[in-house]
Amino acid sequence: MRKRLCLCFCLSVLPLAAAELPELVLPAGVGVNIHFTRGHERDLDLIAAAGFKFIRMDFGWAGTERQRGQYDWSDYDELTGNLEKRGLRALYIFDYSNPLYEETVTSRNPVTGQEHRDTASPQHPESVAAFARWAAAAAGHFRGRHILWEIWNEPNITFWKPKPDAQQYSTLALATCKAIRAVDPQATILAPATSEVPLAFIETLFAAGALEYLDAVSVHPYRSYSKPPETAAEDYQKLRALIERYAPTPQKKKTPIISGEWGYASHRRGVSLEKQADFIVRQQLANLLQGVPISIWYDWKNDGPDPEEREHNFGAMTLDLQPKPAYCALQTMTRELAGYRIARRLNVGSESDFVLLLAKAKAPQRLAAWTLGEPHAVSLPVKAGSKSRVGLVGSQPDGQPYRFEVERAPGKSAGAKTTSETSLSAAGPQAATVKLEAKTLVLPLGASPVYVTLAGVIAMD
């Protein structure tokens, strides 16, 4: 876990290993986990409307190979077609075992201590070979559909039966990579999709030679509710150093890191609805700052109605598809920053303050700004010409956006000039702190990011 925040003001863009990975441009890599295949077209409409571009979904072995060597892709044919209609892409997870090839074993839940009978994960030559054949057949069937293929889900915890085994997983992953590459050399392959960032487990995979075949390293940077999304930066830095150590020679290709699953639940012992809304947006922005091209939020909608149950409250939507503040906040970000990339982080004197300068061809500069500390204002050096204008968009506690702007006449300062009384009320007392002068922009920072359009204004650093 992170002990201190790393102050980073400039990010060198990492070259991506595969053309099928998105560029570091919003909202190209914004994704969300789902738990369905057929139907659910209203869900998919709402997913697309929020600005998500990827879904992540289990691609289950047992459900698609019910007789040895006979594969049924129909569920995923339907889902893939429905995604394509909406401009969405799939990250499918090759996961879980198949009783046709492995025996039933007893596993123990480390939290509850309860014992369960489950099918063992593939760990014998026959089952490993069968899993690899099945994965290769799927990759061949969906070739050219721009799918990202991930090998297993969180093999370092209880999803590997009867208990986690880094060497067993590495054997399976390597065999699967080789089988997929033989069928589709251009396939995009991700692994190991670990829970958190367990470097020792991941190193076993790298030592087996997996980086030669992987297009990205996927991890799930979950952390305690007291640690916000920005604290993943140190984990990424350590993982990137491990990737560099094991990178294949002589080319030493750059292998990106994917945030394949990560969220904060809004149950009563978790985060508030307002904080969840802040975190869903800040996760995307903080990950992009660290060169992470895809960030999958867990989860699309609540899995149940119990406000006390953690697993029931990860969603950006309620169980009956009512938007939570997280949905609205993400939609505002994807709309306001569409087509923008992070140019750099501006130095405003505190590592707790994040002021990101964003750029887009033939468009005004924009800022995305927030703080990890108490709300306060910061002064940014700018160059403002005559008739300069600064527009600000933020989110209310319910996630709905508010807007206001300030203008500068030649030789004069400007105060907040709102588009309506409602937007002023929504902006709150911090709106009064926004000031634009020839060389200074005073900007309010809070836990919820604000998006600032600089028209006729150039941010200086």
One Martini backbone bead per residue (centre of mass of N, CA, C, O) as a GRO file, in nm:
protein
  461
    1MET     BB    1   0.102   0.033   0.012
    2ARG     BB    2   0.068   0.365   0.035
    3LYS     BB    3   0.271   0.617   0.213
    4ARG     BB    4   0.317   0.812  -0.036
    5LEU     BB    5   0.312   1.070  -0.252
    6CYS     BB    6   0.383   1.113  -0.584
    7LEU     BB    7   0.548   1.366  -0.751
    8CYS     BB    8   0.400   1.447  -1.074
    9PHE     BB    9   0.440   1.672  -1.364
   10CYS     BB   10   0.547   1.456  -1.584
   11LEU     BB   11   0.454   1.259  -1.874
   12SER     BB   12   0.572   1.002  -2.049
   13VAL     BB   13   0.471   0.853  -2.322
   14LEU     BB   14   0.386   0.533  -2.376
   15PRO     BB   15   0.432   0.288  -2.576
   16LEU     BB   16   0.233   0.068  -2.743
   17ALA     BB   17   0.218  -0.279  -2.816
   18ALA     BB   18  -0.083  -0.241  -2.931
   19ALA     BB   19  -0.328  -0.132  -3.152
   20GLU     BB   20  -0.576  -0.237  -2.957
   21LEU     BB   21  -0.489  -0.012  -2.786
   22PRO     BB   22  -0.553   0.273  -2.653
   23GLU     BB   23  -0.518   0.579  -2.626
   24LEU     BB   24  -0.439   0.866  -2.414
   25VAL     BB   25  -0.770   0.921  -2.452
   26LEU     BB   26  -1.058   1.072  -2.405
   27PRO     BB   27  -1.264   0.780  -2.347
   28ALA     BB   28  -1.112   0.520  -2.469
   29GLY     BB   29  -1.044   0.363  -2.162
   30VAL     BB   30  -1.336   0.345  -2.059
   31GLY     BB   31  -1.464   0.112  -1.812
   32VAL     BB   32  -1.684  -0.186  -1.742
   33ASN     BB   33  -1.844  -0.412  -1.551
   34ILE     BB   34  -2.017  -0.716  -1.621
   35HIS     BB   35  -2.317  -0.978  -1.589
   36PHE     BB   36  -2.367  -1.039  -1.913
   37THR     BB   37  -2.502  -1.132  -2.243
   38ARG     BB   38  -2.796  -1.144  -2.288
   39GLY     BB   39  -2.937  -0.874  -2.366
   40HIS     BB   40  -2.946  -0.579  -2.197
   41GLU     BB   41  -2.985  -0.313  -2.380
   42ARG     BB   42  -3.027  -0.089  -2.174
   43ASP     BB   43  -2.758  -0.110  -2.043
   44LEU     BB   44  -2.591  -0.049  -2.302
   45ASP     BB   45  -2.707   0.230  -2.353
   46LEU     BB   46  -2.607   0.352  -2.080
   47ILE     BB   47  -2.312   0.294  -2.115
   48ALA     BB   48  -2.274   0.467  -2.371
   49ALA     BB   49  -2.394   0.737  -2.252
   50ALA     BB   50  -2.155   0.769  -2.034
   51GLY     BB   51  -1.869   0.687  -2.211
   52PHE     BB   52  -1.816   0.414  -2.243
   53LYS     BB   53  -1.583   0.169  -2.429
   54PHE     BB   54  -1.580  -0.070  -2.217
   55ILE     BB   55  -1.609  -0.414  -2.144
   56ARG     BB   56  -1.619  -0.657  -1.876
   57MET     BB   57  -1.615  -1.024  -1.920
   58ASP     BB   58  -1.688  -1.330  -1.879
   59PHE     BB   59  -1.534  -1.634  -2.037
   60GLY     BB   60  -1.668  -1.933  -2.004
   61TRP     BB   61  -1.583  -2.259  -2.025
   62ALA     BB   62  -1.822  -2.444  -1.926
   63GLY     BB   63  -2.046  -2.285  -2.110
   64THR     BB   64  -1.879  -2.350  -2.406
   65GLU     BB   65  -1.786  -2.658  -2.298
   66ARG     BB   66  -1.992  -2.945  -2.272
   67GLN     BB   67  -1.822  -3.085  -2.493
   68ARG     BB   68  -1.567  -3.226  -2.615
   69GLY     BB   69  -1.465  -2.999  -2.866
   70GLN     BB   70  -1.739  -2.829  -2.819
   71TYR     BB   71  -1.847  -2.507  -2.929
   72ASP     BB   72  -2.034  -2.223  -2.776
   73TRP     BB   73  -2.074  -1.872  -2.887
   74SER     BB   74  -2.362  -1.734  -2.879
   75ASP     BB   75  -2.358  -1.540  -2.639
   76TYR     BB   76  -2.105  -1.374  -2.756
   77ASP     BB   77  -2.222  -1.296  -3.023
   78GLU     BB   78  -2.444  -1.117  -2.911
   79LEU     BB   79  -2.278  -0.926  -2.738
   80THR     BB   80  -2.080  -0.827  -2.955
   81GLY     BB   81  -2.297  -0.709  -3.141
   82ASN     BB   82  -2.415  -0.506  -2.928
   83LEU     BB   83  -2.157  -0.349  -2.891
   84GLU     BB   84  -2.099  -0.257  -3.185
   85LYS     BB   85  -2.361  -0.081  -3.214
   86ARG     BB   86  -2.224   0.118  -2.964
   87GLY     BB   87  -1.904   0.139  -2.964
   88LEU     BB   88  -1.808  -0.120  -2.817
   89ARG     BB   89  -1.577  -0.305  -2.619
   90ALA     BB   90  -1.406  -0.609  -2.542
   91LEU     BB   91  -1.323  -0.772  -2.226
   92TYR     BB   92  -1.226  -1.098  -2.209
   93ILE     BB   93  -1.240  -1.377  -1.976
   94PHE     BB   94  -1.047  -1.643  -1.932
   95ASP     BB   95  -1.242  -1.865  -1.724
   96TYR     BB   96  -1.237  -2.120  -1.548
   97SER     BB   97  -1.351  -2.430  -1.521
   98ASN     BB   98  -1.385  -2.795  -1.611
   99PRO     BB   99  -1.539  -3.104  -1.546
  100LEU     BB  100  -1.419  -3.252  -1.803
  101TYR     BB  101  -1.095  -3.209  -1.677
  102GLU     BB  102  -1.167  -3.173  -1.366
  103GLU     BB  103  -1.177  -3.205  -1.039
  104THR     BB  104  -1.308  -3.221  -0.729
  105VAL     BB  105  -1.264  -2.981  -0.465
  106THR     BB  106  -1.143  -2.842  -0.163
  107SER     BB  107  -1.222  -2.520  -0.037
  108ARG     BB  108  -1.121  -2.218   0.145
  109ASN     BB  109  -1.238  -1.950   0.303
  110PRO     BB  110  -1.037  -1.699   0.444
  111VAL     BB  111  -1.271  -1.541   0.592
  112THR     BB  112  -1.495  -1.768   0.688
  113GLY     BB  113  -1.386  -2.087   0.661
  114GLN     BB  114  -1.539  -2.211   0.445
  115GLU     BB  115  -1.632  -2.490   0.270
  116HIS     BB  116  -1.579  -2.599  -0.077
  117ARG     BB  117  -1.704  -2.732  -0.379
  118ASP     BB  118  -1.480  -2.757  -0.662
  119THR     BB  119  -1.332  -2.697  -0.949
  120ALA     BB  120  -1.041  -2.733  -1.056
  121SER     BB  121  -0.789  -2.589  -1.174
  122PRO     BB  122  -0.575  -2.590  -1.427
  123GLN     BB  123  -0.300  -2.856  -1.351
  124HIS     BB  124  -0.299  -3.046  -1.595
  125PRO     BB  125  -0.205  -3.129  -1.900
  126GLU     BB  126  -0.491  -3.175  -2.015
  127SER     BB  127  -0.634  -2.912  -1.907
  128VAL     BB  128  -0.437  -2.708  -2.021
  129ALA     BB  129  -0.472  -2.789  -2.319
  130ALA     BB  130  -0.779  -2.742  -2.330
  131PHE     BB  131  -0.783  -2.445  -2.258
  132ALA     BB  132  -0.600  -2.349  -2.492
  133ARG     BB  133  -0.782  -2.450  -2.722
  134TRP     BB  134  -1.031  -2.289  -2.646
  135ALA     BB  135  -0.906  -2.006  -2.660
  136ALA     BB  136  -0.813  -2.025  -2.955
  137ALA     BB  137  -1.094  -2.071  -3.075
  138ALA     BB  138  -1.208  -1.799  -2.984
  139ALA     BB  139  -1.002  -1.615  -3.122
  140GLY     BB  140  -1.072  -1.718  -3.406
  141HIS     BB  141  -1.377  -1.652  -3.413
  142PHE     BB  142  -1.309  -1.326  -3.320
  143ARG     BB  143  -1.152  -1.231  -3.539
  144GLY     BB  144  -1.151  -0.876  -3.589
  145ARG     BB  145  -1.325  -0.762  -3.311
  146HIS     BB  146  -1.145  -0.609  -3.092
  147ILE     BB  147  -1.048  -0.802  -2.868
  148LEU     BB  148  -0.976  -0.856  -2.532
  149TRP     BB  149  -0.757  -1.096  -2.372
  150GLU     BB  150  -0.797  -1.264  -2.062
  151ILE     BB  151  -0.617  -1.454  -1.807
  152TRP     BB  152  -0.815  -1.473  -1.591
  153ASN     BB  153  -0.925  -1.424  -1.234
  154GLU     BB  154  -0.760  -1.378  -0.967
  155PRO     BB  155  -0.524  -1.618  -0.906
  156ASN     BB  156  -0.418  -1.510  -0.606
  157ILE     BB  157  -0.687  -1.625  -0.512
  158THR     BB  158  -0.992  -1.804  -0.483
  159PHE     BB  159  -1.010  -1.847  -0.809
  160TRP     BB  160  -0.799  -2.060  -0.728
  161LYS     BB  161  -0.806  -2.412  -0.739
  162PRO     BB  162  -0.783  -2.458  -0.410
  163LYS     BB  163  -0.523  -2.269  -0.445
  164PRO     BB  164  -0.290  -2.062  -0.485
  165ASP     BB  165  -0.061  -2.084  -0.789
  166ALA     BB  166   0.181  -1.945  -0.971
  167GLN     BB  167   0.284  -2.184  -1.143
  168GLN     BB  168   0.020  -2.289  -1.252
  169TYR     BB  169  -0.067  -2.028  -1.387
  170SER     BB  170   0.181  -1.988  -1.572
  171THR     BB  171   0.139  -2.243  -1.736
  172LEU     BB  172  -0.136  -2.162  -1.849
  173ALA     BB  173  -0.067  -1.885  -1.973
  174LEU     BB  174   0.152  -1.977  -2.170
  175ALA     BB  175  -0.016  -2.183  -2.331
  176THR     BB  176  -0.234  -1.977  -2.418
  177CYS     BB  177  -0.062  -1.776  -2.568
  178LYS     BB  178   0.051  -1.972  -2.782
  179ALA     BB  179  -0.223  -2.061  -2.900
  180ILE     BB  180  -0.324  -1.782  -2.988
  181ARG     BB  181  -0.082  -1.699  -3.170
  182ALA     BB  182  -0.124  -1.934  -3.378
  183VAL     BB  183  -0.408  -1.812  -3.473
  184ASP     BB  184  -0.350  -1.493  -3.361
  185PRO     BB  185  -0.092  -1.273  -3.376
  186GLN     BB  186  -0.290  -1.000  -3.318
  187ALA     BB  187  -0.368  -1.051  -3.052
  188THR     BB  188  -0.495  -0.933  -2.738
  189ILE     BB  189  -0.302  -0.984  -2.437
  190LEU     BB  190  -0.381  -1.050  -2.092
  191ALA     BB  191  -0.202  -1.022  -1.771
  192PRO     BB  192  -0.317  -1.166  -1.451
  193ALA     BB  193  -0.551  -1.027  -1.291
  194THR     BB  194  -0.491  -0.925  -1.010
  195SER     BB  195  -0.523  -0.889  -0.683
  196GLU     BB  196  -0.387  -0.632  -0.691
  197VAL     BB  197  -0.005  -0.606  -0.643
  198PRO     BB  198   0.164  -0.901  -0.655
  199LEU     BB  199   0.489  -0.927  -0.722
  200ALA     BB  200   0.565  -1.226  -0.674
  201PHE     BB  201   0.352  -1.350  -0.857
  202ILE     BB  202   0.426  -1.191  -1.116
  203GLU     BB  203   0.722  -1.284  -1.137
  204THR     BB  204   0.663  -1.576  -1.211
  205LEU     BB  205   0.543  -1.509  -1.485
  206PHE     BB  206   0.788  -1.357  -1.603
  207ALA     BB  207   1.000  -1.590  -1.563
  208ALA     BB  208   0.839  -1.773  -1.782
  209GLY     BB  209   0.795  -1.555  -2.041
  210ALA     BB  210   0.524  -1.378  -2.088
  211LEU     BB  211   0.617  -1.098  -2.213
  212GLU     BB  212   0.646  -1.204  -2.507
  213TYR     BB  213   0.303  -1.223  -2.531
  214LEU     BB  214   0.226  -0.959  -2.402
  215ASP     BB  215   0.045  -0.639  -2.422
  216ALA     BB  216  -0.045  -0.653  -2.112
  217VAL     BB  217  -0.070  -0.564  -1.766
  218SER     BB  218  -0.300  -0.689  -1.536
  219VAL     BB  219  -0.473  -0.516  -1.269
  220HIS     BB  220  -0.623  -0.485  -0.922
  221PRO     BB  221  -0.610  -0.182  -0.725
  222TYR     BB  222  -0.710  -0.248  -0.461
  223ARG     BB  223  -0.828  -0.077  -0.155
  224SER     BB  224  -0.879   0.101   0.088
  225TYR     BB  225  -1.107   0.351   0.165
  226SER     BB  226  -0.865   0.550   0.263
  227LYS     BB  227  -0.758   0.500  -0.037
  228PRO     BB  228  -0.719   0.662  -0.305
  229PRO     BB  229  -0.653   0.643  -0.640
  230GLU     BB  230  -0.368   0.793  -0.631
  231THR     BB  231  -0.216   0.552  -0.464
  232ALA     BB  232  -0.137   0.367  -0.722
  233ALA     BB  233   0.133   0.485  -0.829
  234GLU     BB  234   0.337   0.307  -0.672
  235ASP     BB  235   0.249   0.037  -0.790
  236TYR     BB  236   0.315   0.104  -1.084
  237GLN     BB  237   0.616   0.159  -1.046
  238LYS     BB  238   0.693  -0.123  -0.947
  239LEU     BB  239   0.580  -0.279  -1.188
  240ARG     BB  240   0.745  -0.138  -1.408
  241ALA     BB  241   1.018  -0.234  -1.301
  242LEU     BB  242   0.956  -0.536  -1.345
  243ILE     BB  243   0.910  -0.524  -1.645
  244GLU     BB  244   1.193  -0.418  -1.720
  245ARG     BB  245   1.352  -0.663  -1.607
  246TYR     BB  246   1.172  -0.880  -1.807
  247ALA     BB  247   1.216  -0.776  -2.069
  248PRO     BB  248   1.257  -0.849  -2.376
  249THR     BB  249   1.519  -0.944  -2.572
  250PRO     BB  250   1.634  -0.671  -2.747
  251GLN     BB  251   1.374  -0.472  -2.760
  252LYS     BB  252   1.235  -0.382  -2.500
  253LYS     BB  253   0.941  -0.366  -2.466
  254LYS     BB  254   0.654  -0.186  -2.405
  255THR     BB  255   0.445  -0.265  -2.124
  256PRO     BB  256   0.153  -0.207  -2.025
  257ILE     BB  257  -0.088  -0.099  -1.789
  258ILE     BB  258  -0.385  -0.245  -1.652
  259SER     BB  259  -0.703  -0.153  -1.517
  260GLY     BB  260  -0.926  -0.425  -1.489
  261GLU     BB  261  -1.018  -0.375  -1.174
  262TRP     BB  262  -1.206  -0.117  -0.988
  263GLY     BB  263  -1.351  -0.021  -0.667
  264TYR     BB  264  -1.616   0.145  -0.468
  265ALA     BB  265  -1.825   0.089  -0.214
  266SER     BB  266  -2.169   0.210  -0.098
  267HIS     BB  267  -2.177   0.109   0.171
  268ARG     BB  268  -2.192   0.175   0.510
  269ARG     BB  269  -1.864   0.081   0.524
  270GLY     BB  270  -1.781   0.264   0.301
  271VAL     BB  271  -1.874   0.482   0.074
  272SER     BB  272  -2.010   0.740  -0.039
  273LEU     BB  273  -2.178   0.851  -0.304
  274GLU     BB  274  -1.995   1.100  -0.344
  275LYS     BB  275  -1.722   0.952  -0.333
  276GLN     BB  276  -1.770   0.758  -0.561
  277ALA     BB  277  -1.792   0.980  -0.775
  278ASP     BB  278  -1.508   1.089  -0.740
  279PHE     BB  279  -1.351   0.814  -0.787
  280ILE     BB  280  -1.438   0.737  -1.078
  281VAL     BB  281  -1.286   0.985  -1.198
  282ARG     BB  282  -1.003   0.978  -1.058
  283GLN     BB  283  -0.919   0.707  -1.164
  284GLN     BB  284  -0.897   0.784  -1.459
  285LEU     BB  285  -0.699   1.028  -1.431
  286ALA     BB  286  -0.472   0.895  -1.263
  287ASN     BB  287  -0.411   0.670  -1.467
  288LEU     BB  288  -0.336   0.847  -1.707
  289LEU     BB  289  -0.099   0.986  -1.564
  290GLN     BB  290   0.038   0.676  -1.553
  291GLY     BB  291  -0.017   0.534  -1.844
  292VAL     BB  292  -0.315   0.412  -1.835
  293PRO     BB  293  -0.532   0.309  -2.096
  294ILE     BB  294  -0.709   0.120  -1.894
  295SER     BB  295  -1.026   0.155  -1.700
  296ILE     BB  296  -1.205  -0.062  -1.484
  297TRP     BB  297  -1.506  -0.047  -1.345
  298TYR     BB  298  -1.634  -0.161  -1.022
  299ASP     BB  299  -1.951  -0.146  -1.130
  300TRP     BB  300  -2.228  -0.112  -1.308
  301LYS     BB  301  -2.424  -0.262  -1.096
  302ASN     BB  302  -2.593  -0.354  -0.854
  303ASP     BB  303  -2.627  -0.689  -0.702
  304GLY     BB  304  -2.816  -0.550  -0.478
  305PRO     BB  305  -3.023  -0.411  -0.194
  306ASP     BB  306  -2.805  -0.419   0.034
  307PRO     BB  307  -2.655  -0.166   0.228
  308GLU     BB  308  -2.449  -0.375   0.389
  309GLU     BB  309  -2.346  -0.498   0.119
  310ARG     BB  310  -2.073  -0.483  -0.065
  311GLU     BB  311  -2.153  -0.643  -0.339
  312HIS     BB  312  -2.422  -0.446  -0.376
  313ASN     BB  313  -2.234  -0.140  -0.410
  314PHE     BB  314  -2.042  -0.088  -0.683
  315GLY     BB  315  -2.223   0.064  -0.855
  316ALA     BB  316  -2.334   0.319  -1.089
  317MET     BB  317  -2.596   0.159  -1.041
  318THR     BB  318  -2.874   0.038  -0.974
  319LEU     BB  319  -3.050  -0.247  -0.995
  320ASP     BB  320  -3.291  -0.061  -1.155
  321LEU     BB  321  -3.137   0.165  -1.329
  322GLN     BB  322  -3.040   0.398  -1.141
  323PRO     BB  323  -2.867   0.672  -1.107
  324LYS     BB  324  -2.583   0.741  -0.969
  325PRO     BB  325  -2.353   0.975  -0.909
  326ALA     BB  326  -2.132   0.821  -1.067
  327TYR     BB  327  -2.262   0.828  -1.345
  328CYS     BB  328  -2.286   1.138  -1.377
  329ALA     BB  329  -1.986   1.208  -1.335
  330LEU     BB  330  -1.875   1.043  -1.572
  331GLN     BB  331  -2.040   1.176  -1.795
  332THR     BB  332  -1.919   1.455  -1.761
  333MET     BB  333  -1.624   1.384  -1.820
  334THR     BB  334  -1.656   1.253  -2.107
  335ARG     BB  335  -1.777   1.510  -2.232
  336GLU     BB  336  -1.568   1.739  -2.152
  337LEU     BB  337  -1.293   1.542  -2.238
  338ALA     BB  338  -1.327   1.481  -2.525
  339GLY     BB  339  -1.012   1.426  -2.690
  340TYR     BB  340  -0.834   1.438  -2.445
  341ARG     BB  341  -0.507   1.490  -2.308
  342ILE     BB  342  -0.242   1.459  -2.100
  343ALA     BB  343   0.025   1.674  -2.065
  344ARG     BB  344   0.022   1.776  -1.751
  345ARG     BB  345   0.132   1.851  -1.429
  346LEU     BB  346   0.083   2.103  -1.219
  347ASN     BB  347   0.261   2.324  -1.014
  348VAL     BB  348   0.105   2.418  -0.684
  349GLY     BB  349   0.286   2.314  -0.409
  350SER     BB  350   0.116   2.033  -0.388
  351GLU     BB  351   0.067   1.683  -0.370
  352SER     BB  352  -0.258   1.712  -0.313
  353ASP     BB  353  -0.265   1.867  -0.584
  354PHE     BB  354  -0.467   1.845  -0.888
  355VAL     BB  355  -0.341   1.984  -1.201
  356LEU     BB  356  -0.453   1.924  -1.523
  357LEU     BB  357  -0.327   1.939  -1.843
  358LEU     BB  358  -0.517   1.965  -2.144
  359ALA     BB  359  -0.519   1.836  -2.486
  360LYS     BB  360  -0.638   1.955  -2.820
  361ALA     BB  361  -0.689   1.977  -3.130
  362LYS     BB  362  -0.822   2.278  -3.200
  363ALA     BB  363  -0.832   2.348  -2.881
  364PRO     BB  364  -0.870   2.436  -2.584
  365GLN     BB  365  -0.758   2.438  -2.297
  366ARG     BB  366  -0.754   2.216  -2.010
  367LEU     BB  367  -0.880   2.140  -1.682
  368ALA     BB  368  -0.813   1.913  -1.407
  369ALA     BB  369  -0.941   1.955  -1.065
  370TRP     BB  370  -0.805   1.865  -0.733
  371THR     BB  371  -0.821   1.735  -0.389
  372LEU     BB  372  -0.707   1.563  -0.086
  373GLY     BB  373  -0.794   1.791   0.076
  374GLU     BB  374  -0.907   2.067   0.165
  375PRO     BB  375  -1.081   2.311   0.065
  376HIS     BB  376  -0.941   2.532  -0.191
  377ALA     BB  377  -0.733   2.777  -0.325
  378VAL     BB  378  -0.561   2.849  -0.635
  379SER     BB  379  -0.277   2.986  -0.806
  380LEU     BB  380  -0.240   3.049  -1.155
  381PRO     BB  381  -0.033   3.086  -1.406
  382VAL     BB  382  -0.110   3.320  -1.669
  383LYS     BB  383  -0.220   3.409  -2.010
  384ALA     BB  384  -0.431   3.692  -2.059
  385GLY     BB  385  -0.634   3.823  -2.269
  386SER     BB  386  -0.851   3.977  -2.428
  387LYS     BB  387  -1.148   3.836  -2.379
  388SER     BB  388  -1.132   3.632  -2.167
  389ARG     BB  389  -1.219   3.281  -2.078
  390VAL     BB  390  -1.372   3.086  -1.804
  391GLY     BB  391  -1.483   2.755  -1.781
  392LEU     BB  392  -1.694   2.572  -1.543
  393VAL     BB  393  -1.716   2.221  -1.443
  394GLY     BB  394  -1.926   2.034  -1.221
  395SER     BB  395  -2.035   1.849  -0.929
  396GLN     BB  396  -2.280   1.753  -0.758
  397PRO     BB  397  -2.376   1.538  -0.513
  398ASP     BB  398  -2.568   1.388  -0.744
  399GLY     BB  399  -2.375   1.444  -1.021
  400GLN     BB  400  -2.474   1.689  -1.132
  401PRO     BB  401  -2.420   1.954  -1.325
  402TYR     BB  402  -2.228   2.254  -1.328
  403ARG     BB  403  -2.213   2.611  -1.437
  404PHE     BB  404  -1.950   2.853  -1.507
  405GLU     BB  405  -1.814   3.195  -1.562
  406VAL     BB  406  -1.532   3.394  -1.666
  407GLU     BB  407  -1.427   3.732  -1.737
  408ARG     BB  408  -1.200   3.955  -1.932
  409ALA     BB  409  -1.124   4.271  -1.940
  410PRO     BB  410  -0.936   4.515  -2.023
  411GLY     BB  411  -0.766   4.583  -1.722
  412LYS     BB  412  -0.942   4.358  -1.573
  413SER     BB  413  -1.117   4.196  -1.352
  414ALA     BB  414  -1.287   3.883  -1.259
  415GLY     BB  415  -1.580   3.738  -1.182
  416ALA     BB  416  -1.845   3.562  -1.135
  417LYS     BB  417  -2.032   3.437  -1.422
  418THR     BB  418  -2.341   3.323  -1.455
  419THR     BB  419  -2.590   3.133  -1.624
  420SER     BB  420  -2.736   3.089  -1.337
  421GLU     BB  421  -2.874   3.056  -1.033
  422THR     BB  422  -2.843   2.750  -1.016
  423SER     BB  423  -2.539   2.732  -1.074
  424LEU     BB  424  -2.451   2.899  -0.831
  425SER     BB  425  -2.570   2.717  -0.612
  426ALA     BB  426  -2.419   2.459  -0.700
  427ALA     BB  427  -2.127   2.575  -0.667
  428GLY     BB  428  -2.116   2.760  -0.439
  429PRO     BB  429  -1.888   2.946  -0.256
  430GLN     BB  430  -1.640   2.887  -0.451
  431ALA     BB  431  -1.718   3.068  -0.692
  432ALA     BB  432  -1.606   3.338  -0.562
  433THR     BB  433  -1.289   3.245  -0.609
  434VAL     BB  434  -1.309   3.310  -0.903
  435LYS     BB  435  -1.026   3.445  -1.089
  436LEU     BB  436  -0.938   3.679  -1.362
  437GLU     BB  437  -0.624   3.764  -1.485
  438ALA     BB  438  -0.352   3.831  -1.669
  439LYS     BB  439  -0.159   3.623  -1.454
  440THR     BB  440  -0.427   3.499  -1.300
  441LEU     BB  441  -0.577   3.198  -1.159
  442VAL     BB  442  -0.847   3.138  -0.950
  443LEU     BB  443  -0.899   2.811  -0.797
  444PRO     BB  444  -1.111   2.568  -0.698
  445LEU     BB  445  -1.068   2.300  -0.455
  446GLY     BB  446  -1.179   1.958  -0.442
  447ALA     BB  447  -1.285   1.632  -0.445
  448SER     BB  448  -1.425   1.733  -0.697
  449PRO     BB  449  -1.390   1.760  -1.011
  450VAL     BB  450  -1.287   2.011  -1.238
  451TYR     BB  451  -1.366   2.176  -1.555
  452VAL     BB  452  -1.147   2.380  -1.755
  453THR     BB  453  -1.186   2.645  -1.981
  454LEU     BB  454  -0.938   2.805  -2.200
  455ALA     BB  455  -1.017   3.120  -2.331
  456GLY     BB  456  -0.750   3.305  -2.402
  457VAL     BB  457  -0.577   3.100  -2.222
  458ILE     BB  458  -0.254   3.036  -2.067
  459ALA     BB  459  -0.085   2.798  -1.913
  460MET     BB  460   0.158   2.812  -1.665
  461ASP     BB  461   0.495   2.667  -1.520
   0.00000   0.00000   0.00000
